[in-house]
């Protein structure tokens, strides 16, 4: 990966992490615990199994987080559109979930439990989200780093397609972090 590719990856990680952080923080600050409780209760009305959301087993956590990561990664085939939507929705879910735990159990419980696995999971989601944005950012970059002497200037579609292997490597890295985060989270839950 050349200097331009590294810059695109860095920019994608910064964008992804910034969106996750800002929306999560805003939703944490604005969360209404009554609304959150009603939302969880309404899952049963629509046939969703609310126990999957509260199951602390490794497999349940991995399925939940891998599904989110897949949604974040899907931007590689949608020019980043689904990744941007997934970043906002994921951050909203993170912020409101943390607000629910904090309001029900307090700051000590929130920080004591979450501090072990949330940074791993959050960073991994940011990396997978970045992977979903890398092809788009590569296509939008107007041939930066292309030297007319070294190679002809490439079009946006070529740059988009050429960025797919880098996006896949970044996505795999993020998914590995998701697996590690799920293992740590399930261990913390088991030790409670």
C-alpha positions as a printed Julia matrix, in Angstrom:
192×3 Matrix{Float64}:
   0.0     0.0     0.0
   1.48    3.3    -1.08
   1.51    6.58    0.73
  -1.83    7.59   -0.81
  -3.42    4.29    0.26
  -2.18    4.75    3.83
  -3.52    8.31    3.88
  -6.92    7.11    2.64
  -7.0     4.36    5.28
  -6.03    6.86    7.98
  -8.7     9.3     6.81
 -11.32    6.54    6.72
 -10.48    5.4    10.26
 -10.59    8.99   11.52
 -13.94    9.63    9.79
 -15.44    6.39   11.03
 -14.2     6.86   14.59
 -15.34   10.49   14.67
 -18.86    9.63   13.51
 -19.12    6.79   16.03
 -17.81    8.93   18.88
 -19.91   12.03   18.21
 -23.21   10.25   17.62
 -22.65    7.87   20.56
 -21.86   10.79   22.86
 -24.87   12.78   21.68
 -27.24    9.84   22.0
 -25.83    9.03   25.46
 -26.49   12.57   26.59
 -29.98   12.72   25.06
 -31.2     9.21   25.92
 -34.54    8.86   27.66
 -34.49    5.68   29.75
 -38.29    5.3    29.56
 -38.15    5.3    25.78
 -35.29    2.79   25.85
 -37.22    0.39   28.07
 -40.29    0.63   25.83
 -38.14    0.01   22.75
 -36.64   -3.17   24.21
 -40.09   -4.35   25.29
 -41.48   -3.69   21.81
 -38.96   -6.09   20.28
 -41.06   -8.97   21.58
 -44.15   -7.55   19.82
 -42.4    -7.74   16.46
 -41.22  -11.31   16.92
 -37.65  -10.44   17.87
 -36.11  -12.42   20.65
 -35.08   -9.87   23.3
 -33.01  -12.54   25.05
 -30.53  -12.43   22.16
 -29.89   -8.81   23.09
 -29.2    -9.69   26.72
 -27.55  -13.09   26.24
 -23.97  -12.74   27.46
 -22.6   -15.86   25.83
 -19.65  -15.58   23.48
 -21.67  -16.8    20.51
 -24.58  -14.39   21.09
 -22.21  -11.44   21.5
 -20.24  -12.47   18.42
 -23.4   -12.85   16.3
 -24.68   -9.47   17.45
 -21.39   -7.65   16.85
 -20.53   -9.49   13.61
 -23.92   -8.48   12.2
 -23.18   -4.86   12.97
 -19.7    -5.21   11.49
 -21.12   -6.75    8.3
 -23.51   -3.81    7.97
 -20.59   -1.42    8.43
 -18.49   -3.29    5.86
 -21.31   -3.38    3.3
 -20.31    0.07    2.12
 -17.65   -1.53   -0.07
 -20.44   -2.49   -2.51
 -22.7     0.56   -1.97
 -20.15    3.34   -2.39
 -20.11    3.91    1.36
 -23.83    4.72    1.66
 -24.71    1.79    3.93
 -21.54    2.3     5.95
 -22.47    5.9     6.72
 -25.98    4.85    7.75
 -24.58    1.97    9.8
 -22.1     4.26   11.57
 -24.87    6.58   12.7
 -27.23    3.75   13.73
 -24.47    1.84   15.52
 -23.28    4.9    17.39
 -26.86    5.7    18.39
 -27.28    2.16   19.71
 -23.98    2.31   21.61
 -24.78    5.66   23.21
 -28.33    4.78   24.19
 -27.32    1.35   25.51
 -24.65    2.92   27.67
 -27.18    5.47   28.91
 -29.58    2.66   29.82
 -26.9     0.75   31.75
 -25.76    3.95   33.48
 -29.28    4.91   34.51
 -30.1     1.4    35.74
 -26.8     0.51   37.42
 -24.76    3.67   37.83
 -21.42    4.92   36.63
 -19.31    2.44   38.59
 -20.98   -0.57   36.98
 -20.92    1.03   33.54
 -17.25    1.93   33.67
 -16.19   -1.14   35.63
 -17.68   -3.65   33.22
 -17.53   -1.83   29.91
 -13.96   -0.58   30.28
 -12.63   -4.09   29.67
 -14.21   -4.71   26.29
 -15.85   -1.54   24.92
 -12.6     0.05   23.69
 -11.74   -3.15   21.77
 -15.21   -3.43   20.25
 -15.5     0.3    19.53
 -12.11    0.46   17.81
 -12.9    -2.7    15.84
 -16.2    -1.27   14.66
 -14.42    1.94   13.63
 -11.88   -0.1    11.64
 -14.62   -2.13    9.89
 -16.51    1.11    9.2
 -13.33    2.56    7.73
 -13.04   -0.49    5.48
 -16.52    0.27    4.17
 -15.41    3.8     3.28
 -11.97    3.11    1.78
 -13.16    2.38   -1.8
 -15.32    5.51   -1.86
 -12.54    7.71   -0.5
 -10.12    6.18   -3.01
 -12.49    6.92   -5.88
 -13.03   10.49   -4.7
  -9.36   11.18   -4.37
  -8.6    12.86   -7.68
  -5.57   10.81   -8.59
  -3.56   12.09   -5.64
  -0.18   10.48   -5.66
  -0.47    9.44   -9.32
   2.51   10.69  -11.2
   2.08   11.12  -14.96
   5.62    9.81  -15.37
   5.0     6.62  -13.38
   1.51    5.76  -14.62
  -1.39    7.41  -16.36
  -4.04    9.05  -14.22
  -6.72    6.52  -13.32
 -10.46    7.13  -13.25
 -12.64    6.93  -10.14
 -14.02    3.47  -10.95
 -10.52    2.05  -11.37
  -9.43    3.59   -8.06
 -12.61    2.26   -6.37
 -11.99   -1.27   -7.6
  -8.25   -1.09   -6.86
  -9.05   -0.2    -3.23
 -11.17   -3.32   -2.62
  -8.24   -5.55   -1.51
  -7.12   -2.91    1.02
 -10.71   -2.6     2.26
 -10.92   -6.36    2.65
  -7.67   -6.5     4.66
  -8.9    -3.68    6.9
 -12.28   -5.39    7.28
 -10.64   -8.68    8.31
  -8.53   -6.82   10.87
 -11.69   -5.24   12.3
 -13.51   -8.6    12.37
 -10.59  -10.14   14.3
 -11.01   -7.34   16.84
 -14.75   -8.12   17.0
 -13.96  -11.74   17.9
 -11.46  -10.65   20.59
 -13.93   -8.09   21.96
 -16.69  -10.73   22.13
 -14.38  -13.09   24.03
 -13.45  -10.39   26.55
 -17.07   -9.23   26.94
 -18.37  -12.75   27.52
 -15.6   -13.36   30.07
 -16.49  -10.15   31.95
 -20.15  -11.15   31.97
 -19.32  -14.67   33.16
 -17.24  -13.29   36.04
 -20.04  -11.04   37.38
